Amino acid sequence: MNASGLTRFARRHNIWPAVFIALVLLVVSFNWNWLRHPLDRYISKKTERTFTISDLQLRLGRTPTMRMRDLVFANAK
């Protein structure tokens, strides 16, 4: 099925609400700790300092909140 066929199928069967609900459930139930190590590497590389965190939590809402536990950010050389 090509892209135009998929779009026609989606319009005909009205699956967009289901896709939207599935994406919302994915974001809500996503384990943000999976992004902890890539975030560690990215910040360490950009700042040229050692950066580590032991726990990462993200709450989405009107005011998104990111919490990091046991954050270690080394001093500059």
The first five atom37 places (N, CA, C, CB, O) and aatype in JSON, in Angstrom:
{
  "aatype": [12, 2, 0, 15, 7, 10, 16, 1, 13, 0, 1, 1, 8, 2, 9, 17, 14, 0, 19, 13, 9, 0, 10, 19, 10, 10, 19, 19, 15, 13, 2, 17, 2, 17, 10, 1, 8, 14, 10, 3, 1, 18, 9, 15, 11, 11, 16, 6, 1, 16, 13, 16, 9, 15, 3, 10, 5, 10, 1, 10, 7, 1, 16, 14, 16, 12, 1, 12, 1, 3, 10, 19, 13, 0, 2, 0, 11],
  "atom_mask": [
    [1, 1, 1, 1, 1],
    [1, 1, 1, 1, 1],
    [1, 1, 1, 1, 1],
    [1, 1, 1, 1, 1],
    [1, 1, 1, 0, 1],
    [1, 1, 1, 1, 1],
    [1, 1, 1, 1, 1],
    [1, 1, 1, 1, 1],
    [1, 1, 1, 1, 1],
    [1, 1, 1, 1, 1],
    [1, 1, 1, 1, 1],
    [1, 1, 1, 1, 1],
    [1, 1, 1, 1, 1],
    [1, 1, 1, 1, 1],
    [1, 1, 1, 1, 1],
    [1, 1, 1, 1, 1],
    [1, 1, 1, 1, 1],
    [1, 1, 1, 1, 1],
    [1, 1, 1, 1, 1],
    [1, 1, 1, 1, 1],
    [1, 1, 1, 1, 1],
    [1, 1, 1, 1, 1],
    [1, 1, 1, 1, 1],
    [1, 1, 1, 1, 1],
    [1, 1, 1, 1, 1],
    [1, 1, 1, 1, 1],
    [1, 1, 1, 1, 1],
    [1, 1, 1, 1, 1],
    [1, 1, 1, 1, 1],
    [1, 1, 1, 1, 1],
    [1, 1, 1, 1, 1],
    [1, 1, 1, 1, 1],
    [1, 1, 1, 1, 1],
    [1, 1, 1, 1, 1],
    [1, 1, 1, 1, 1],
    [1, 1, 1, 1, 1],
    [1, 1, 1, 1, 1],
    [1, 1, 1, 1, 1],
    [1, 1, 1, 1, 1],
    [1, 1, 1, 1, 1],
    [1, 1, 1, 1, 1],
    [1, 1, 1, 1, 1],
    [1, 1, 1, 1, 1],
    [1, 1, 1, 1, 1],
    [1, 1, 1, 1, 1],
    [1, 1, 1, 1, 1],
    [1, 1, 1, 1, 1],
    [1, 1, 1, 1, 1],
    [1, 1, 1, 1, 1],
    [1, 1, 1, 1, 1],
    [1, 1, 1, 1, 1],
    [1, 1, 1, 1, 1],
    [1, 1, 1, 1, 1],
    [1, 1, 1, 1, 1],
    [1, 1, 1, 1, 1],
    [1, 1, 1, 1, 1],
    [1, 1, 1, 1, 1],
    [1, 1, 1, 1, 1],
    [1, 1, 1, 1, 1],
    [1, 1, 1, 1, 1],
    [1, 1, 1, 0, 1],
    [1, 1, 1, 1, 1],
    [1, 1, 1, 1, 1],
    [1, 1, 1, 1, 1],
    [1, 1, 1, 1, 1],
    [1, 1, 1, 1, 1],
    [1, 1, 1, 1, 1],
    [1, 1, 1, 1, 1],
    [1, 1, 1, 1, 1],
    [1, 1, 1, 1, 1],
    [1, 1, 1, 1, 1],
    [1, 1, 1, 1, 1],
    [1, 1, 1, 1, 1],
    [1, 1, 1, 1, 1],
    [1, 1, 1, 1, 1],
    [1, 1, 1, 1, 1],
    [1, 1, 1, 1, 1]
  ],
  "atom_positions": [
    [[0.85, -1.17, 0.0], [0.0, 0.0, 0.0], [0.9, 1.23, 0.0], [-0.97, 0.0, 1.22], [1.77, 1.37, 0.86]],
    [[0.69, 2.13, -0.95], [1.52, 3.33, -1.01], [0.94, 4.41, -0.09], [1.6, 3.85, -2.47], [-0.08, 4.2, 0.56]],
    [[1.62, 5.57, -0.03], [1.23, 6.63, 0.91], [-0.17, 7.17, 0.63], [2.23, 7.78, 0.85], [-0.93, 7.4, 1.56]],
    [[-0.52, 7.36, -0.64], [-1.85, 7.88, -0.95], [-2.93, 6.85, -0.61], [-1.95, 8.28, -2.43], [-4.02, 7.22, -0.16]],
    [[-2.63, 5.58, -0.81], [-3.58, 4.53, -0.45], [-3.79, 4.45, 1.05], [0.0, 0.0, 0.0], [-4.91, 4.23, 1.51]],
    [[-2.71, 4.64, 1.81], [-2.81, 4.63, 3.26], [-3.63, 5.82, 3.75], [-1.41, 4.65, 3.9], [-4.43, 5.68, 4.68]],
    [[-3.44, 6.99, 3.14], [-4.2, 8.17, 3.52], [-5.68, 7.98, 3.22], [-3.66, 9.42, 2.8], [-6.53, 8.33, 4.04]],
    [[-5.99, 7.43, 2.06], [-7.4, 7.16, 1.73], [-8.01, 6.16, 2.69], [-7.53, 6.64, 0.28], [-9.16, 6.31, 3.1]],
    [[-7.24, 5.13, 3.07], [-7.72, 4.14, 4.03], [-8.01, 4.81, 5.37], [-6.68, 3.01, 4.2], [-9.03, 4.53, 6.0]],
    [[-7.09, 5.69, 5.8], [-7.27, 6.36, 7.09], [-8.49, 7.26, 7.07], [-6.02, 7.17, 7.45], [-9.24, 7.31, 8.05]],
    [[-8.71, 7.98, 5.97], [-9.89, 8.85, 5.88], [-11.18, 8.03, 5.86], [-9.81, 9.73, 4.62], [-12.16, 8.37, 6.52]],
    [[-11.16, 6.96, 5.11], [-12.36, 6.14, 4.96], [-12.74, 5.46, 6.28], [-12.15, 5.1, 3.87], [-13.92, 5.38, 6.61]],
    [[-11.76, 4.98, 7.01], [-12.05, 4.24, 8.24], [-11.91, 5.08, 9.49], [-11.15, 3.06, 8.33], [-12.14, 4.6, 10.6]],
    [[-11.53, 6.34, 9.34], [-11.44, 7.28, 10.45], [-10.63, 6.72, 11.63], [-12.84, 7.66, 10.92], [-11.14, 6.59, 12.74]],
    [[-9.36, 6.38, 11.38], [-8.51, 5.8, 12.42], [-7.69, 6.85, 13.16], [-7.58, 4.77, 11.81], [-6.97, 6.51, 14.1]],
    [[-7.79, 8.12, 12.76], [-6.96, 9.15, 13.4], [-7.19, 9.28, 14.9], [-7.21, 10.47, 12.74], [-6.22, 9.46, 15.63]],
    [[-8.42, 9.22, 15.4], [-8.59, 9.28, 16.86], [-7.87, 8.13, 17.58], [-10.08, 9.25, 17.21], [-7.29, 8.33, 18.65]],
    [[-7.9, 6.95, 17.0], [-7.22, 5.8, 17.62], [-5.7, 6.0, 17.6], [-7.59, 4.5, 16.88], [-5.02, 5.67, 18.57]],
    [[-5.19, 6.55, 16.5], [-3.75, 6.81, 16.41], [-3.35, 7.85, 17.44], [-3.36, 7.28, 14.98], [-2.32, 7.7, 18.1]],
    [[-4.14, 8.9, 17.58], [-3.86, 9.95, 18.56], [-3.87, 9.39, 19.98], [-4.89, 11.08, 18.43], [-2.97, 9.69, 20.77]],
    [[-4.86, 8.6, 20.32], [-4.95, 8.01, 21.65], [-3.76, 7.09, 21.91], [-6.27, 7.23, 21.81], [-3.21, 7.08, 23.01]],
    [[-3.36, 6.32, 20.91], [-2.2, 5.44, 21.06], [-0.93, 6.24, 21.32], [-2.02, 4.56, 19.82], [-0.12, 5.85, 22.16]],
    [[-0.74, 7.35, 20.61], [0.44, 8.19, 20.84], [0.43, 8.81, 22.23], [0.52, 9.3, 19.79], [1.47, 8.87, 22.88]],
    [[-0.72, 9.27, 22.69], [-0.83, 9.83, 24.04], [-0.48, 8.78, 25.08], [-2.24, 10.39, 24.29], [0.25, 9.06, 26.03]],
    [[-1.0, 7.56, 24.92], [-0.7, 6.49, 25.87], [0.78, 6.13, 25.85], [-1.54, 5.25, 25.55], [1.36, 5.82, 26.89]],
    [[1.4, 6.16, 24.69], [2.83, 5.88, 24.59], [3.64, 6.93, 25.34], [3.25, 5.84, 23.12], [4.57, 6.57, 26.08]],
    [[3.32, 8.19, 25.17], [4.06, 9.26, 25.85], [3.86, 9.19, 27.36], [3.63, 10.64, 25.32], [4.8, 9.38, 28.12]],
    [[2.63, 8.92, 27.79], [2.33, 8.87, 29.22], [3.02, 7.69, 29.89], [0.82, 8.79, 29.44], [3.51, 7.82, 31.01]],
    [[3.06, 6.55, 29.23], [3.63, 5.35, 29.85], [5.1, 5.13, 29.51], [2.84, 4.15, 29.42], [5.68, 4.13, 29.93]],
    [[5.71, 6.05, 28.78], [7.11, 5.9, 28.35], [8.04, 5.96, 29.55], [7.48, 6.98, 27.33], [7.88, 6.82, 30.42]],
    [[9.0, 5.06, 29.61], [10.0, 5.06, 30.68], [11.13, 6.02, 30.29], [10.56, 3.61, 30.94], [11.98, 5.68, 29.47]],
    [[11.13, 7.2, 30.87], [12.08, 8.24, 30.5], [13.5, 7.9, 30.88], [11.69, 9.54, 31.15], [14.43, 8.54, 30.39]],
    [[13.71, 6.9, 31.74], [15.07, 6.49, 32.1], [15.82, 5.9, 30.92], [15.02, 5.49, 33.24], [17.05, 5.81, 30.95]],
    [[15.12, 5.48, 29.88], [15.79, 4.99, 28.67], [16.6, 6.1, 28.01], [14.76, 4.41, 27.68], [17.57, 5.82, 27.3]],
    [[16.23, 7.33, 28.23], [16.95, 8.46, 27.65], [18.07, 8.98, 28.55], [15.98, 9.59, 27.36], [18.79, 9.91, 28.18]],
    [[18.22, 8.39, 29.72], [19.2, 8.87, 30.69], [20.63, 8.77, 30.16], [19.08, 8.07, 31.99], [21.37, 9.75, 30.25]],
    [[21.03, 7.64, 29.63], [22.41, 7.47, 29.16], [22.72, 8.32, 27.92], [22.68, 6.01, 28.86], [23.8, 8.92, 27.86]],
    [[21.83, 8.39, 26.94], [22.11, 9.31, 25.82], [22.21, 10.76, 26.28], [21.04, 9.19, 24.75], [23.02, 11.52, 25.76]],
    [[21.38, 11.15, 27.26], [21.45, 12.5, 27.81], [22.77, 12.72, 28.54], [20.27, 12.74, 28.76], [23.38, 13.78, 28.4]],
    [[23.21, 11.73, 29.31], [24.52, 11.81, 29.98], [25.64, 12.05, 28.97], [24.8, 10.52, 30.78], [26.46, 12.95, 29.13]],
    [[25.66, 11.23, 27.93], [26.72, 11.36, 26.92], [26.67, 12.7, 26.2], [26.61, 10.23, 25.91], [27.7, 13.32, 25.97]],
    [[25.47, 13.14, 25.85], [25.32, 14.4, 25.12], [25.82, 15.59, 25.95], [23.85, 14.62, 24.72], [26.58, 16.42, 25.46]],
    [[25.38, 15.66, 27.2], [25.78, 16.78, 28.05], [27.26, 16.71, 28.36], [24.97, 16.8, 29.36], [27.94, 17.74, 28.37]],
    [[27.79, 15.52, 28.62], [29.23, 15.37, 28.89], [30.06, 15.81, 27.69], [29.56, 13.92, 29.25], [31.09, 16.47, 27.85]],
    [[29.63, 15.46, 26.5], [30.36, 15.83, 25.29], [30.31, 17.34, 25.05], [29.8, 15.08, 24.08], [31.33, 17.94, 24.73]],
    [[29.14, 17.94, 25.2], [28.99, 19.37, 24.94], [29.72, 20.24, 25.96], [27.52, 19.75, 24.92], [30.27, 21.28, 25.6]],
    [[29.74, 19.82, 27.23], [30.36, 20.64, 28.27], [31.79, 20.24, 28.59], [29.53, 20.56, 29.53], [32.51, 20.96, 29.28]],
    [[32.22, 19.07, 28.07], [33.54, 18.52, 28.35], [33.76, 18.32, 29.85], [34.63, 19.43, 27.78], [34.85, 18.54, 30.38]],
    [[32.7, 17.92, 30.52], [32.73, 17.58, 31.95], [31.99, 16.26, 32.14], [32.08, 18.72, 32.83], [31.2, 15.86, 31.29]],
    [[32.26, 15.61, 33.24], [31.54, 14.38, 33.56], [30.16, 14.74, 34.09], [32.32, 13.52, 34.59], [30.02, 15.54, 35.02]],
    [[29.14, 14.14, 33.49], [27.76, 14.39, 33.89], [27.06, 13.05, 34.01], [27.03, 15.31, 32.87], [27.06, 12.26, 33.07]],
    [[26.46, 12.77, 35.17], [25.7, 11.53, 35.36], [24.45, 11.82, 36.19], [26.57, 10.44, 36.05], [24.45, 12.71, 37.04]],
    [[23.41, 11.05, 35.93], [22.19, 11.08, 36.74], [21.76, 9.64, 36.98], [21.06, 11.91, 36.04], [22.0, 8.77, 36.14]],
    [[21.11, 9.4, 38.12], [20.71, 8.03, 38.43], [19.24, 7.77, 38.11], [20.97, 7.73, 39.88], [18.85, 6.62, 37.9]],
    [[18.42, 8.82, 38.07], [17.0, 8.63, 37.81], [16.47, 9.86, 37.08], [16.21, 8.37, 39.13], [16.8, 10.99, 37.44]],
    [[15.66, 9.64, 36.07], [15.09, 10.72, 35.28], [13.58, 10.55, 35.23], [15.69, 10.74, 33.85], [13.08, 9.5, 34.84]],
    [[12.86, 11.59, 35.64], [11.41, 11.56, 35.6], [10.92, 12.79, 34.85], [10.8, 11.5, 37.03], [11.46, 13.88, 35.02]],
    [[9.92, 12.61, 34.02], [9.35, 13.71, 33.27], [7.84, 13.66, 33.41], [9.77, 13.66, 31.77], [7.22, 12.62, 33.18]],
    [[7.26, 14.78, 33.8], [5.81, 14.89, 33.89], [5.35, 15.93, 32.9], [5.35, 15.26, 35.33], [5.78, 17.08, 32.93]],
    [[4.47, 15.51, 32.02], [3.93, 16.42, 31.02], [2.61, 16.97, 31.54], [3.74, 15.71, 29.65], [1.88, 16.29, 32.27]],
    [[2.31, 18.17, 31.17], [1.07, 18.82, 31.59], [1.15, 20.29, 31.25], [0.0, 0.0, 0.0], [1.87, 20.69, 30.35]],
    [[0.4, 21.09, 31.98], [0.44, 22.54, 31.73], [1.82, 23.11, 31.97], [-0.58, 23.27, 32.61], [2.28, 23.98, 31.24]],
    [[2.48, 22.59, 33.01], [3.87, 22.97, 33.27], [4.71, 21.71, 33.31], [4.0, 23.79, 34.61], [4.77, 21.05, 34.35]],
    [[5.36, 21.34, 32.2], [6.18, 20.12, 32.19], [7.3, 20.21, 33.23], [6.79, 19.89, 30.8], [7.92, 21.26, 33.4]],
    [[7.54, 19.11, 33.92], [8.53, 19.06, 34.97], [9.49, 17.92, 34.73], [7.87, 18.92, 36.35], [9.07, 16.79, 34.48]],
    [[10.79, 18.21, 34.79], [11.82, 17.17, 34.67], [12.55, 17.1, 36.0], [12.81, 17.48, 33.48], [13.02, 18.11, 36.52]],
    [[12.64, 15.9, 36.54], [13.36, 15.68, 37.8], [14.49, 14.71, 37.57], [12.4, 15.15, 38.91], [14.32, 13.68, 36.92]],
    [[15.66, 15.06, 38.11], [16.84, 14.21, 38.01], [17.34, 13.96, 39.42], [17.95, 14.87, 37.11], [17.52, 14.89, 40.21]],
    [[17.58, 12.69, 39.74], [18.09, 12.34, 41.07], [19.56, 11.99, 40.97], [17.29, 11.17, 41.68], [20.03, 11.48, 39.95]],
    [[20.29, 12.27, 42.04], [21.72, 11.97, 42.16], [22.48, 12.5, 40.96], [21.94, 10.45, 42.29], [23.2, 11.77, 40.28]],
    [[22.32, 13.76, 40.71], [22.97, 14.42, 39.59], [24.41, 14.75, 39.97], [22.2, 15.71, 39.18], [24.66, 15.34, 41.02]],
    [[25.36, 14.36, 39.12], [26.78, 14.66, 39.34], [27.28, 15.4, 38.1], [27.62, 13.35, 39.6], [27.22, 14.9, 36.98]],
    [[27.78, 16.6, 38.35], [28.32, 17.44, 37.27], [29.7, 17.9, 37.72], [27.37, 18.67, 36.95], [29.82, 18.73, 38.62]],
    [[30.74, 17.36, 37.1], [32.11, 17.59, 37.53], [32.53, 19.05, 37.31], [33.07, 16.66, 36.78], [31.97, 19.76, 36.48]],
    [[33.52, 19.48, 38.09], [34.07, 20.82, 37.93], [34.86, 20.93, 36.63], [34.97, 21.17, 39.12], [35.33, 19.93, 36.09]],
    [[34.98, 22.15, 36.16], [35.78, 22.39, 34.95], [37.25, 22.21, 35.28], [35.52, 23.82, 34.38], [37.67, 22.35, 36.43]],
    [[38.03, 21.9, 34.24], [39.47, 21.71, 34.46], [40.15, 23.03, 34.72], [40.12, 21.03, 33.27], [41.37, 23.07, 34.92]]
  ]
}
